[in-house]
Amino acid sequence: MSATTAPSVRPLGERLPLRTIGVVAGIAVLLYVLNATGTIRLYRPLPAILGQLSLGLINGAFYALLSLGLAVIFGMLNIINFAHGAVFMLGAFTAWALASPAIWLPMMGLSAPDWLQMGYWPALIVAPLIVGLFGLALEKTIISRLYKLDHLYGLLLTFGLALILEGLVRNQFGSSGLPYRIPQALSGPVDLGFMFMPKYRLWVVVAAAGMCLFTWLLIEKTQLGARLRAATENPGLVQAFGVNVPRMISLTYAGGIALAAFAGVLAAPIYSVNPNMGSVFIIKVFAVVVIGGMGSILGSIVTGFMLGIVEGLTKVYYPQGSETVIFVVMVIVLLARPAGLFGKAA
């Protein structure tokens, strides 16, 4: 009989990169020193922590949705879409326009019939479809010309598009925020047992998580997603099997744009609807995409929610660093794992 050999256990240094262990140890030492010197106090009242955690979850929901759309467009089309923040803003403005035709139609010399007014729930579906159709037209006329060019051209073009869209909306509606009412069914707080949370904010977290899960399942677990991933690797071969690759690519871009618009509709009752609301998010969202791994669908979702919570906790313990903590995490991740947390090394 042959003797059974015990499974070999690799040392910790082989299972985890030494750079990662060093970075984590450095952060732990830094926190200890800051607490010992009184720069930050690690103890905080539980209500303050829970309150900032809920706000962090809200921001994380928007980070996840926006970075998911960016990851879909970059991962499938290799386009760095800097206009994503402007599309987020367009989603919010489209929902506002559907709810308030009596305000903006007279500006154009048109009358506003009563039947044209649309509430929040229909707008949650109609506004992303309208903005998605705009994205489809954009892809057919402009974006499709960039697929064989360097990424820099796409970045510059979409950056210019973002400036144009924001400028047009600013000239028409001004820079002051426009109100968008929370639907009656979602007004007021809900008792979670350990804290009270506004119903609408809880809905935003649930809706964003549900949309992220649906998108991930669609791309990773369905035949449509398999065809789409194959089309990005070898479009000629997929086309030979009778799949209309250009149409699939166009619909993918429109879908990524619709995700940003969906996030904009969710954000409209929380933030004032204004031309700059997308630019507030977009830089941090790009950092989220880099941390999660460029083009990684799962990485964008997990990292978006995770960094929202980290940002919320930072507001409790070190408020001065809350605006930069995401970029600090990005630097640390790039030093330890240049491909991102969920990205594949080249």
C-alpha positions as CSV (number, residue, x, y, z in Angstrom):
1,M,0.0,0.0,0.0
2,S,1.3,3.4,-0.8
3,A,1.6,5.8,2.1
4,T,-0.7,8.9,2.0
5,T,1.2,12.1,1.8
6,A,0.0,15.1,3.7
7,P,-0.9,18.1,1.6
8,S,1.8,20.7,1.5
9,V,0.9,24.1,3.0
10,R,2.6,27.1,1.3
11,P,4.0,29.8,3.5
12,L,2.0,32.9,3.9
13,G,4.5,34.9,1.8
14,E,3.7,32.7,-1.2
15,R,0.0,32.8,-0.8
16,L,-0.2,36.6,-0.4
17,P,2.2,39.0,-2.2
18,L,4.7,40.5,0.2
19,R,3.9,43.9,-1.0
20,T,0.2,43.4,0.0
21,I,1.3,42.2,3.5
22,G,3.6,45.2,3.9
23,V,0.9,47.7,2.8
24,V,-1.6,46.2,5.3
25,A,0.9,46.2,8.1
26,G,1.9,49.8,7.3
27,I,-1.8,50.9,7.4
28,A,-2.2,49.2,10.8
29,V,0.9,50.9,12.2
30,L,-0.2,54.3,10.9
31,L,-3.7,54.0,12.5
32,Y,-2.0,53.0,15.8
33,V,0.3,56.0,15.7
34,L,-2.5,58.4,14.7
35,N,-4.7,57.1,17.6
36,A,-1.8,57.3,20.1
37,T,-0.9,60.9,19.2
38,G,-4.6,62.0,19.3
39,T,-4.7,62.9,15.6
40,I,-7.8,60.7,15.2
41,R,-9.9,59.0,17.9
42,L,-11.0,55.5,17.0
43,Y,-13.9,55.5,19.5
44,R,-17.1,57.1,18.1
45,P,-20.7,56.9,19.2
46,L,-22.7,54.2,17.5
47,P,-25.4,56.5,16.0
48,A,-22.7,58.6,14.3
49,I,-21.1,55.5,12.8
50,L,-24.5,54.1,11.6
51,G,-25.6,57.4,10.2
52,Q,-22.4,57.8,8.1
53,L,-22.5,54.1,7.1
54,S,-26.0,54.6,5.6
55,L,-24.8,57.7,3.7
56,G,-21.8,55.7,2.6
57,L,-24.1,52.9,1.3
58,I,-26.0,55.6,-0.7
59,N,-22.8,56.9,-2.3
60,G,-21.6,53.4,-2.8
61,A,-24.8,52.5,-4.7
62,F,-24.2,55.3,-7.1
63,Y,-20.5,54.4,-7.4
64,A,-21.4,50.8,-8.2
65,L,-24.0,51.7,-10.8
66,L,-21.9,54.3,-12.6
67,S,-18.7,52.2,-12.5
68,L,-20.7,49.2,-13.7
69,G,-21.7,51.1,-16.8
70,L,-18.2,52.2,-17.3
71,A,-16.9,48.7,-16.9
72,V,-19.4,47.3,-19.4
73,I,-18.5,49.9,-22.0
74,F,-14.7,49.6,-21.5
75,G,-14.6,45.8,-21.0
76,M,-16.7,45.1,-24.1
77,L,-15.9,48.1,-26.4
78,N,-12.5,49.3,-25.1
79,I,-13.8,52.9,-24.9
80,I,-13.0,55.1,-21.9
81,N,-16.3,56.9,-21.7
82,F,-15.6,60.2,-19.9
83,A,-19.1,61.4,-20.8
84,H,-20.6,59.0,-18.3
85,G,-21.1,61.7,-15.6
86,A,-22.9,63.9,-18.2
87,V,-25.2,60.9,-19.0
88,F,-25.9,60.4,-15.3
89,M,-26.9,64.1,-15.3
90,L,-29.1,63.6,-18.4
91,G,-30.9,60.8,-16.7
92,A,-31.8,63.0,-13.8
93,F,-32.8,65.9,-16.1
94,T,-34.9,63.6,-18.2
95,A,-36.8,62.4,-15.2
96,W,-37.4,66.0,-14.1
97,A,-38.5,67.0,-17.6
98,L,-41.0,64.1,-17.7
99,A,-42.4,65.2,-14.3
100,S,-42.5,69.0,-15.0
101,P,-43.5,69.6,-18.7
102,A,-45.4,72.7,-17.6
103,I,-42.1,74.3,-16.7
104,W,-39.8,73.7,-19.6
105,L,-42.2,73.4,-22.6
106,P,-43.4,77.0,-22.3
107,M,-39.7,78.0,-22.5
108,M,-39.8,76.7,-26.0
109,G,-43.1,78.3,-26.9
110,L,-45.0,75.1,-26.6
111,S,-48.1,74.2,-24.4
112,A,-47.9,71.4,-21.9
113,P,-50.9,69.0,-21.9
114,D,-51.8,67.4,-18.6
115,W,-51.4,63.8,-19.9
116,L,-47.7,64.5,-20.7
117,Q,-46.7,64.7,-17.0
118,M,-45.1,61.5,-15.8
119,G,-44.5,60.4,-12.2
120,Y,-41.4,58.8,-10.6
121,W,-42.2,55.2,-11.2
122,P,-42.8,55.4,-15.0
123,A,-39.8,57.8,-15.3
124,L,-37.6,55.2,-13.7
125,I,-38.1,53.1,-16.8
126,V,-38.8,55.7,-19.5
127,A,-35.9,58.1,-18.7
128,P,-33.1,55.4,-19.0
129,L,-34.8,54.2,-22.3
130,I,-34.8,57.7,-23.7
131,V,-31.1,58.4,-22.7
132,G,-30.2,54.9,-23.9
133,L,-31.6,55.7,-27.3
134,F,-29.5,58.8,-27.3
135,G,-26.5,56.7,-26.5
136,L,-27.4,54.3,-29.4
137,A,-27.5,57.3,-31.8
138,L,-24.2,58.5,-30.4
139,E,-22.6,55.1,-30.9
140,K,-23.8,54.8,-34.4
141,T,-22.7,58.3,-35.5
142,I,-19.5,59.0,-33.5
143,I,-18.3,56.3,-31.1
144,S,-18.1,53.5,-33.7
145,R,-15.4,55.5,-35.5
146,L,-13.0,55.1,-32.5
147,Y,-12.9,51.3,-32.0
148,K,-9.7,50.8,-34.0
149,L,-8.0,53.9,-32.6
150,D,-6.0,54.4,-29.4
151,H,-7.9,54.8,-26.1
152,L,-6.7,58.4,-25.9
153,Y,-9.0,59.4,-28.8
154,G,-12.0,58.0,-27.1
155,L,-11.1,59.7,-23.8
156,L,-10.7,63.1,-25.5
157,L,-13.9,62.7,-27.6
158,T,-16.1,61.7,-24.7
159,F,-14.6,64.4,-22.5
160,G,-15.6,67.0,-25.2
161,L,-19.0,65.4,-25.4
162,A,-19.4,65.8,-21.6
163,L,-18.5,69.5,-21.8
164,I,-21.0,70.0,-24.6
165,L,-23.9,68.3,-22.8
166,E,-23.3,70.0,-19.5
167,G,-23.0,73.4,-21.3
168,L,-26.2,72.9,-23.3
169,V,-28.1,72.0,-20.1
170,R,-26.6,74.9,-18.2
171,N,-27.5,77.4,-20.8
172,Q,-31.1,76.2,-21.0
173,F,-31.8,75.6,-17.3
174,G,-29.1,77.5,-15.4
175,S,-26.7,76.2,-12.7
176,S,-29.1,76.3,-9.7
177,G,-30.6,73.0,-8.7
178,L,-34.1,71.9,-9.7
179,P,-36.2,70.0,-7.1
180,Y,-37.5,66.5,-7.8
181,R,-40.0,65.2,-5.2
182,I,-39.7,61.8,-3.5
183,P,-42.6,59.6,-4.4
184,Q,-45.3,59.4,-1.7
185,A,-44.9,55.7,-1.2
186,L,-41.2,56.1,-0.3
187,S,-41.5,59.2,1.9
188,G,-40.7,59.0,5.6
189,P,-38.4,56.8,7.6
190,V,-38.3,53.0,8.2
191,D,-37.3,51.4,11.5
192,L,-34.5,48.9,10.9
193,G,-34.4,47.9,14.6
194,F,-31.0,49.5,15.2
195,M,-31.6,52.8,13.4
196,F,-34.1,54.8,11.4
197,M,-33.4,55.2,7.7
198,P,-35.3,57.2,5.1
199,K,-37.4,54.8,3.0
200,Y,-36.1,56.4,-0.2
201,R,-32.5,55.9,0.7
202,L,-33.1,52.3,1.5
203,W,-34.9,51.9,-1.8
204,V,-31.9,53.4,-3.6
205,V,-29.5,50.8,-2.1
206,V,-31.9,47.9,-2.9
207,A,-32.6,49.1,-6.4
208,A,-29.0,49.7,-7.2
209,A,-27.9,46.3,-5.8
210,G,-30.7,44.6,-7.7
211,M,-29.8,46.3,-11.0
212,C,-26.1,45.5,-10.5
213,L,-26.9,41.8,-9.8
214,F,-29.2,41.6,-12.8
215,T,-26.5,43.1,-15.1
216,W,-23.8,40.8,-13.7
217,L,-26.0,37.7,-14.2
218,L,-26.9,38.8,-17.7
219,I,-23.3,39.2,-18.8
220,E,-21.7,36.3,-16.9
221,K,-24.4,33.6,-16.8
222,T,-26.5,33.9,-20.0
223,Q,-25.9,32.9,-23.6
224,L,-26.3,36.5,-24.6
225,G,-23.5,37.5,-22.3
226,A,-21.3,34.6,-23.6
227,R,-21.8,35.8,-27.2
228,L,-21.0,39.4,-26.1
229,R,-17.8,38.3,-24.4
230,A,-16.8,36.2,-27.4
231,A,-17.5,39.1,-29.7
232,T,-15.0,41.3,-27.9
233,E,-12.3,38.6,-28.2
234,N,-12.9,37.5,-31.8
235,P,-15.6,39.5,-33.6
236,G,-14.9,37.9,-37.0
237,L,-15.4,34.4,-35.7
238,V,-18.7,35.3,-33.9
239,Q,-19.9,37.1,-37.0
240,A,-19.3,34.0,-39.0
241,F,-21.7,32.1,-36.8
242,G,-24.5,34.5,-37.8
243,V,-24.4,36.9,-34.9
244,N,-24.8,40.6,-35.8
245,V,-21.8,41.9,-33.9
246,P,-22.2,45.6,-34.8
247,R,-25.7,45.6,-33.5
248,M,-24.7,43.8,-30.3
249,I,-21.9,46.3,-29.7
250,S,-24.3,49.2,-30.3
251,L,-26.8,47.8,-27.8
252,T,-24.0,47.2,-25.3
253,Y,-23.0,50.9,-25.4
254,A,-26.7,51.9,-25.1
255,G,-27.1,49.6,-22.2
256,G,-24.1,51.1,-20.4
257,I,-25.5,54.6,-21.0
258,A,-28.9,53.5,-19.7
259,L,-27.3,52.2,-16.5
260,A,-25.9,55.7,-15.9
261,A,-29.3,57.3,-16.6
262,F,-31.0,54.9,-14.2
263,A,-28.6,56.0,-11.5
264,G,-29.4,59.6,-12.4
265,V,-33.1,59.0,-11.9
266,L,-32.4,57.4,-8.5
267,A,-30.2,60.4,-7.6
268,A,-32.7,63.1,-8.7
269,P,-34.8,63.2,-5.4
270,I,-31.6,63.1,-3.2
271,Y,-29.4,65.6,-4.9
272,S,-30.6,68.8,-6.6
273,V,-30.9,68.2,-10.4
274,N,-28.2,70.4,-11.8
275,P,-25.7,70.3,-14.7
276,N,-22.7,69.7,-12.4
277,M,-24.1,66.6,-10.6
278,G,-22.3,64.2,-12.9
279,S,-18.9,65.8,-12.6
280,V,-19.1,65.5,-8.8
281,F,-19.2,61.7,-9.2
282,I,-17.2,60.9,-12.3
283,I,-13.6,61.3,-11.0
284,K,-14.3,59.1,-8.0
285,V,-16.1,56.6,-10.3
286,F,-13.0,56.3,-12.5
287,A,-11.0,55.6,-9.4
288,V,-13.5,52.9,-8.4
289,V,-13.1,51.3,-11.8
290,V,-9.3,51.3,-11.5
291,I,-9.4,49.8,-8.0
292,G,-11.8,47.1,-9.0
293,G,-10.0,46.3,-12.2
294,M,-10.5,47.9,-15.6
295,G,-13.4,46.1,-17.4
296,S,-14.2,43.9,-14.4
297,I,-18.0,43.7,-13.9
298,L,-17.9,42.1,-10.5
299,G,-15.0,44.3,-9.4
300,S,-16.9,47.5,-10.2
301,I,-19.9,46.4,-8.2
302,V,-18.1,45.1,-5.1
303,T,-15.6,48.0,-5.1
304,G,-18.3,50.6,-5.6
305,F,-20.2,49.6,-2.5
306,M,-17.0,48.9,-0.5
307,L,-15.5,52.3,-1.2
308,G,-18.8,54.1,-0.4
309,I,-18.7,52.5,3.1
310,V,-15.0,53.3,3.5
311,E,-15.7,56.9,2.6
312,G,-18.6,57.0,5.1
313,L,-16.4,55.6,7.9
314,T,-13.7,58.2,7.0
315,K,-16.2,61.0,7.6
316,V,-16.7,59.6,11.1
317,Y,-13.0,59.2,12.1
318,Y,-11.2,61.7,9.9
319,P,-13.6,64.1,8.1
320,Q,-10.7,66.0,6.4
321,G,-9.7,62.9,4.5
322,S,-13.2,61.8,3.3
323,E,-12.8,63.5,-0.1
324,T,-9.4,61.9,-0.8
325,V,-9.6,58.5,0.8
326,I,-10.8,56.8,-2.4
327,F,-7.7,58.1,-4.2
328,V,-5.4,57.0,-1.3
329,V,-6.9,53.5,-1.6
330,M,-6.4,53.6,-5.4
331,V,-2.7,54.4,-4.9
332,I,-2.3,51.6,-2.4
333,V,-4.1,49.0,-4.6
334,L,-2.0,50.0,-7.6
335,L,1.2,49.6,-5.6
336,A,0.1,46.2,-4.3
337,R,-1.8,44.9,-7.3
338,P,-1.5,47.0,-10.5
339,A,-4.3,45.2,-12.3
340,G,-6.8,46.0,-9.6
341,L,-8.5,43.9,-7.0
342,F,-10.5,41.8,-9.5
343,G,-8.6,42.6,-12.7
344,K,-6.4,40.1,-14.6
345,A,-2.7,40.8,-15.0
346,A,-1.6,41.3,-18.5
